[in-house]
Amino acid sequence: MMTSYSAPILSRDELAEFVNRERSAGSSMILANGCFDLIHAGHVRYLEGAKALGGTLLVAINSDRQVLQLKGTGRPVTSETERAEVIAALRCVDAVTIFDEPTVEEIIRLVRPDFHAKGTDYTINTVPEREIVAEYGGKVAIVGDPKDHSSSDLLAALRQPES
């Protein structure tokens, strides 16, 4: 379900069309990605920091299968469609897509973002996709607040018995 204030949630084909339209209108493209399993302030600050780079913010969300492989048993807590819906409802987000590959490289090759935005748990030199971005002249940007928030930490705190 998409409400009137939500960004579109796009298939791969729709994503290519969306990017072409946005670029034709003169917009630069910003790509952010992640699991976004339990949304917290760190996620919002990361996405707002990405949007502040200036341009159209596309958010690529790991599929349920990939979150399970990355995070382990019991994850994701929230389905990919619901995670996409929540991210699409953020006013800084212009479009959302879900990817099922182990990395976001295929999305990067399709979108060729002007900026590939990563959170502060990375440095420019540790972003796995930095070489692909550099190949076509894009830039990697580190955005958001210090990595003081974690969905895994939230889940661990919820599992703690009250004393």
N, C-alpha and C positions, 0 to 999 in steps of 0.2 A: 504494500500500500504506500503510495506516495502522496503527501499532502502538498498543498499549493506553495508552501514556503520551503519545500525540500529541493535539494539539488537532484538532478537525474542520476539514477543508478543504471549504468550502461554496460551492454555486452561489448565484446571485443570489436565487432563491426561498428556498433554505434559509437564506440570510443573514437575510432578512426575518423568517422564523420564529424563528431563533436570537435575534435582537435583541428580538423581542416577548417571548420566554420569559425572557430575562435581565432585561429591564426589569420584567416582572411579578413577578420574584423580588426586585426592589428594587435591582438593580445599576445603576450608572452605566456608560455606554459610553465607551470610549477608542478612537480610531482612529489607527493609525500606518500609513504607507504607504511604499513604495519598490520599487526593482528587486531588491535583495538578490542580486545576481548571484554574487559570490564573498563568502561570509559571512566577516566579520572582527570583531574586538573592538568596533569602533565601532558595528556593527549591533547587537550584543548589548547594549551599554551604552545605545544609543538605545531599544531595546525594553524593557529593564529600567527605564529612566527613565520611559517611557510608563506601564508597569504601576504604578509607584510613585505615580502620580496617584490611584490607588484606583478599582477597578472592573474591568469586563470588557475585556480587551485584544483588539481585532480588528485584524488586520494585513491590509492590502490590497496585493497584489503585482502589479506591472506585468506584463502578458502578454509573451510572447516578441516579438510584433510591436511592441509599444510600446517595449520595451528596445532593439530594433534601431533604431527611429526616434530614441530619446533618446541612445543611446550610440554608434551607428554600426556599421559592418561588423565582423563577428567577435563581436558581442554579441547575445544573452547567451551566456555560456560554458556556463551551466547552464540546462536547460529549466525552464519555468514550473512544471511539475508537481514536479520535483525541488527547486526553490527553495521551493515551498510546503511540501513534505514536511519540509525542513530547518527552516524557520521554525516549523512546527507542532510540531516536537519540542522547542522551547525551553519550559522550564517556565513562563515568564512570559506566554506566549501562550495565549489562550483559544479563538481561532478564526482561520482564514485564509480569504481569498477572493482570486481572481485577477480583475483588471479589464483590459478591452481598450480602454477609451476613452483618449484622450490625457491626460486629467486624472482625478483621483479625485473630481471634483465629483458624479457620479451616485451614488457610494457614500455620500458625505456626505449628500446629499439623502435617501437611503434610510435610513441609520442614524441621522442626526441626533445624532452623538456629543456627549456632554457636553464632552469634550476632543478636539480634533484635535491630535495630538502631532507635532511636526516636529523635525528634528535641528538642531544648533547652527550649521549652515551657513545657517540662516534667522534672522531676527528676527521678532518679532510683526508688524511692519509689512511684511515682505517675503514672508510666506506667501501664495501665490497664492489660496488658498481662504478667506482670512480673512473676506471679506465675506459669503460664503455661510454660514459658521459663525455669524457675528454676527447674521444675519437671523433665526435661530430661537433665539438666546440662548445658543449654545454658546461655548466658550472655546478659543482657540489656546494651546498650551503648547509651549515650546521645552525639549527634554529631551536628555539624553545628554552625552557628554564633548565637548571641543573637536574640531572636524573635522580630526583628524590621520590619519585612515584613509581609504582609497579603493580600491575594487575596480579602478579604472582604473590607479592607481599600482601595485597588486600585479601586474597584467598587464604593465605596462611593465617592472617589475623582473624578471619572469620572462623577458621577451624580450631582456634585456640579455645579451650574451655574457659568459661568465666570463673574468676576466683572470688 
